[in-house]
């Protein structure tokens, strides 16, 4: 089995050439359904990377050269997965660019590396992999409250509990938009997209707008979390293995799972970052 970056990365990712704007990056993210875009200079050499997270944290910056991250480490296609995992678990960023001879050859995420955990059938217990404290919300919390907590904590997924502390749901940043008064024409106008462009799916447009709304005065409805959350979310027992968690995440396309203890109560959240750390423990 080949456990190098090349075996798990996405080859030939979409890139942006400087000079370019943040709006250009957002259009690629929406139309190609990607969450980060490597940036190259006029000679097509790697220059940096921009992600949804960068745009959310600096929503008023539209000059790509000022917003893109040039300080993040890169990988080569021949690097080991161990090196990639070590970097991911240290910097907690979701994307690393793969660069060979100054050219972008790929991009890799913790979610991609879950396949290696599955291949190795790693049995490390989930309880030994959880690294971050879960931030639970009460089922009667409002969407406005969720919006505020996201901005304060930079966490984007929260377990939802009832009065007895029982897990009832999971709410994410994307769920906030479910009740918002958005239409495809409004979003298309904000992003500078023509109405006749058939390539743009409404789902992708809403997804890209999830972080864009912070500077567009989008009114998040003040409804209870119960009305927008994912009810009865898939969870995992803390005694289950990294292998079990990786399989569930890949099958369900999740990057996090609520964790239950022996009393069937919420004990935390496990993320793909945590699961892939089993490769180096």
N, C-alpha and C positions, 0 to 999 in steps of 0.2 A: 504494500500500500504506500502511495506517494503522499507524504505529509509535508509538502511544500506549499508555499503561498500560491504558486502557479496552478496547483490542482484544485483550489477552492475559490479563486478570485473570479470576478466577472471580467472577461477579456474585452478589449476594445470598447471601453465605456464612452459615453457621450462626453464631449469636452467643449469648452468655450475658449475662443481665442481673444486675447486682449488686442485693442481696447474693446470693452463691453460693459454693459450696465447690469445692475442687479435684476432689473426687469427681464433682461435676456436670460439670466440664470433661472428665474422663476418660470419663464415660459418653457424652458427645457425640462425643468422638474415636473411641470404639469403635463406636458405633451408626451414625455417619455416615461412618466411614472417613476421617477428616481428622486432620492432625497438629498443627493449631493452631486456636485459637478466639478471635476478637475478643471483647472484653468491653465492654459498654455500661453507662452509669449508669441510674438509675431514669427519666431523661428520654429514654433511648435514644440519648444522645450517646456518641461513642467515648470509652472510658476507658483501654483498654490491650489487651494480647494475651497469651495464655498458650499455650505449646507443650509438646510431649512433653519437649523438652530442658529446659525450665524445671522440670518436675516431677521429672525425673531428677536435676537438679543440687540440688534442694531437696526431697527425698523426704518429709520429715517435716512439711512445711507444708501445712495443709489449708484455710487461709483464702485464698480466691482474690484478694481485694483486696491481700493482702500478697505473693502470689507473682507475680501478673501483671506484665508489663513495661510500664511507663508511659514509659520513657526512649527507646524505639525510634522512629526516624523513621517518618512515614507518607507516603503519596503521594496525590495527587489523580488522578482518572480521566483528566484532561487532560494530566498530566505525560508527558514523553517517556520512551521506553524507556531512552534514554541515562542519564537521571537515576536510574531504577530500577536499572540495571546498576551504576552508580557506587556506589550505596548498598550493594547486595548484595555487591559485591566488597570493600567496605571493612569491613562489619560481620560478614560471613559468617554471617548468620542466614537461615533458610530461608523465612521468611514476612514479608511487609510488608502492613499493612492499608491499604486505599484508603479515604480519608475525604473526603467532599464536604459542605460546610456542616455539619460536626460529626457527620454520619451515616455509618455504615459502608456503603459501596456495593460493596466487593469485597475480594479478597485475592489476592496474586500471589506466585509463587515463581520461583526460577531455572529450574526445570523447565518452567514455563509459557513462559518467554522463549526456550527452545530453538527454538520454532516460528519466531521471528523470524530466528534464525541460519539455519534451513533456507530460509526465504523469500528471504533475501538471498544464499544460497549462498556464504557467507563461506569463503574459502580460506586463512585464517591457519593455519599448521602447528601441530599439537598441541604440538610441542616448544617453541614460543614462548608457550604458554598455561599450562603446568604451573607452579604457584606453591607447592605444598607437597610436602615430602619424604614419600615413601611409607614406611610402617612394615611391613616384611615379617615374617612369622612362619614358623618351620620346620614342616614337615608333621607332625612328631612333638610339636609343642607341644600342651599340653592345653587343654581348654575352660576350666579354672580359670585358666590363664595368660592366655587371651584376655580373660576377665572382668576380670582385674587390669589388663591393658594398657588396656582401654577406660576404666576408672576413672581411670587415671593420665594418659592422653593426650587423653581426650574424642574420640578418633577411633573410628569405629564400623565401618570396613571395612578389611580387611587382605589383601594378596596373600599366598598361601601357597607357599613354595618347598621343593624337595627338597634333598638333599645337594649337588647340582651347581648349585644356584641357578636351576633351571628352574621356571617358573610352573606350579603344579599345581592351584591352586584359589583361591577367594576366600571369606573367612569374615566374617560380619557379626554384629552384636549379636543380631539375630533368630535366627540359626542356633544360638545357644547354647541356645535353648529346645527345639530339636527333640527332644532326648533327656531333657528334664526331666519329672519325674513330675507333670504337670498334667492336670487334667480340667476339663470345662466347669463342673461344679458348684462346684469349688474356686474357680475364677476368678470365677464369677458371685457367689459369696458374698463374696469379697474386695471386689468392686466394688459390692456392694449391688444386684445385678440379679436380678430374679425369674426363677425357672426356667421360667415360662410365657411369657416374653417372646420371641416367635419372631423378632423383628427382629435379635437379636444373633447374628451368625455366629461360629462357633468361631474362624475365621481372624482376625477382628477382635479377639476377646477375647484371643487369644494375642498379637496384635500390641501391644495396649495394655498387656498384662502384661509385655511385654519390658522396659519401664523400671520397672514397678511392683515387680518382684521384688526390687529392691535393698533394700527395707525389709520384705520379707515372709519373709525367711529361706528363700527357695527354694533348694534344693540343686542347683547346676549339676553334672551328672555329670562326673567327672574322666576323660573320654575324650579320645583324640587328635583333633586338629583334622581330620585326614584323614577321620574318620567323620562329621563334621557340615558340612564345607565344601561349597561349590558347586564341583564338579569341572569342569575344562576351561572356565573362564569365558570369555565373550566379551571379547576385548582389541582394542586398536587400535594400529596402527603410528604411531610418533612423527612420521612425515612426512605422515600423513593430515591432512585439514583439519578445521576447526571444524565445517563443514557435515557431513562424514562422521560425526564424533562425535555431533553433535546427532541425526542420523537414527537411529543405532544406539541412543542413549539413549531416544529417544521410542518406537521400535519395541519395544524390550525392556523399557521401563519401569525403566531404571536411572538413577541419579544419579551414578554413577562408573564408570570403566573402567580396567583395568590397561593400561599403555602399554608397547609393545615397541620396542627399538631396531633398527638395521640388522643386528645379529647375532641377532635374534629373542630377545633377553634382556630381562627386565623392566627398564625404565628409570624407572618412576614410576607415579603414578595421576593421572588427569585427572577433575575433577569438573564438574558442570553450572555451578558458579560460574565455573570457568576458561573453559569453552566460551562462555558468554554475554559474557565480557569481550572477545571478538573484535568485538563490536558497537561498542566504543568505542576500539579500538586501530587 
